[in-house]
Structures are given as C-alpha cells and as structure tokens.
Amino acid sequence: MATKKIGLLLEAEVSPGGRARFEKRYQAATGIAVSPGTPEHYQSQSNKWGAELRVYFNDHAMATVLKASGVHVEGPRRGYKSGEYKYRFNDNQRWWKLVENEGLRLGLN
C-alpha cells in the first residue's frame, strides 16, 4: 500500500550526549534504528545542547493554524531549505507527537 506524501519534512539535530535517548525513543516509536546520517535527515552536532527537532512545510493554512495555536512558525523563510520550504517550526513535543501518534518519520512524509 503506497503512503500518500503530505509534504512535511522532519529533521533532527541531536547533541552527542542526547543521541542514545533520541535513538531509543525513535526506534521504540517506529521500529526503525537510526544513526547520524542514516537517514540523512538525522544529524549529531556537538554544538547542540540537546535535540533540535524541526518540521519544514509549504502549507500556508497549516502555518496559520499552528501560529493561532501558539506555535512559533518561522516563515516565509530565507536561508537553509528556503528554496524548498516556506515555513518551519522547532517544537520537540509536536515533533514527537507526529512521529509517535501520526506515524510520520524522519525525512519527507
């Protein structure tokens, strides 16, 4: 059965000290073992304090709803991924809800 793409890109940048916790939780939620670079949208960076979990998207209506619910949405954006995605938000709780409750995964969904 083909999965319909909804145009959300999930990305994770995690500190070396947070990797084990992130990878364990992600595998428990998805059944998929990850490591930095596999998939490409998961990175470990020494300049991070914890995890920066981001969602990129282009849907203006979604941006409006998220903003109205109190989510800090960046956009329209310039810089990293701005040619591909107009908006992004950094919200670890919402990111995990998308993975654990909605079945989304790292990368394009």
Beta strands, then each sheet from edge to edge (+ up, - down):
strand 1: 9-14
strand 2: 42-44
strand 3: 51-57
strand 4: 73-74
strand 5: 87-90
strand 6: 107-108
sheet 1: 2+ 1+ 3- 5+ 4-
sheet 2: 2+ 1+ 6-
end
